[in-house]
């Protein structure tokens, strides 16, 4: 917006939809019936720095509008979320990751990409990927529907425990809390003394350690021979674009 598209949400939206639909036409002219995913990464150009803003609220607004258009056309939709303009995994990054992932999920985006990018998509970060995964897990729990039944609302148990009682010693608690509570993998919930005794590590330091553990313990399996054969067949069917 303001560079290759109008500096208004409405103008940028109309142009983005037109460009996406033009892509659909080109795809179908190339191969009729080809699968197509609707979408477009549309945001503002920051007039002070010239960057394509990954953390701008306008990006989230346009993601929502484009998602509505994709649903109207009955096409799967991809959007950008979980990325930031920050240069390190700091408070700005955390805010922009969480806001964009939450909004994109509510929009009904079918494919959410760019998770874990820093510096307006110019820098990848293993720590940020893990952080983004934690945010995704949190939001999935946040959006899980509430189900009212005898198991979730145990009237007899509530009457048994009564005012001033505790549910801590009840079998129902032991049976249900792991399914009900969101338990973070990386976010810290220790008391201050325990956190201090563990080295007073902030989230970046902890995620750096976790990322190194993952890579050090990773031994990728080789692809089965039949999968390699299938990939070779797909590549053999590729039709290069004809120069105009």
Secondary structure, DSSP 8 states (H G I E B T S, - for coil): --SSS-SSHHHHHHHHHHHHHHHHHHHHHHSTT---EEE-----B-TTT--B-SS-HHHHHHHHHHHHHHHHHT-EEEEE-S--S-SSSSHHHHHHHHHHHHHHHHHT-SEEE-TT-BGGGTB--HHHHHHHHHHHHHHHHHTS----STTTS-HHHHHHH-TT--STT-HHHHHHHHHHS---SSS----HHHHHHTT---HHHHHHHHHHHHHHT-------HHHHHHHHHHHHT-------
